[in-house]
């Protein structure tokens, strides 16, 4: 299973655009939370998402996320990072 962190920036967007982005990303299997090794869920920073897949590669995840983002605003910026492990500090528990 591969884990990905996805960051999206919608240019010239307002809070309603980001609310719609969150709903559409969730519908495609992206999550606004990340779980620790002991199962505690933490909220990711704004416009960052977690995605896991046993079949998709980075390019596939990019295509999926970019498709959602561009359905809301033209020319979004999307960054996909495949993880071999993640560590964080300061994220709030859900």
N, C-alpha and C positions, 0 to 999 in steps of 0.2 A: 504494500500500500504506500503510495506516495502522498506526501502532504505538501501543500502549496500555501504561500501567503500572497495575497493579491491586493494591490493598492490602486485605487482609481481616483483620478481627478477629473471632474467635470468643469470645463472652462465656462465662465460667465453663468454659473449656476446659482440657484437659490436653495433654501432649505427644502422646499417642496420637491425640487429635482432630486436631491439626495434621499428624501423619504421614498420617492418612487424607485430610485436605484436600489435601496435596501430591500424593498419588497420584491423587485424583479430578480435581484441576485439570490435572495433566499429561495425563490421559486425554482431556481436553477441549481440549488444544492450548496450554495455558498453560505457560510455562517459568519456572524459578527462576533462570535466568541471562540475562545481557544481553551482547551482543557489541559490541566497539569497532569503529571504522571499519577497523582492520587485522585484524579477525577474531578477536581474543583474547576469550575468554568470561570473564565475571566473575559471581560469585555475588551475587544480590540479597539485601537484608536479609530477615529472617524475615517470612513471610506477605506478601511482595511478589512479583508475577509480571509477566512480559512476555507480551504477546499481540500478534500481527500479523494483519491481515486486509485483503483487498482489497474485501470486501463489507460487513463489519459496521461499524455506527456505535457511538458510546459507549453508547447505551441497550441495544443488542444485547449488547455485551460485559458490561455491568452485569447484564442478565438472566441471561446464561450463568453468570457468576461467582457471583451471588447464589443461583442455583438449586443450584449445587454446595455452597456454604457452608451454606445452610439445610438441606441434606440431612444435615448433620453436627450442627449446633446451631441452635436457634431464634433468630431475630432477630439475625443477624450484621450487622456493620458492613462495608460494601463501598464503596470509593472507586475510581473509574475516571478516569484522566487520559489524554487523547489527546495524543500527543507530536508536536511539530514538530522535535524534536531533544533529545537528552539528554546531559548531562555529569555525570561523577561523580568522586569521589575516595575512596580508602580501601576500595573493594570488593576482595575477594580474588579472585584468578584461580582458575578451576576446575581 
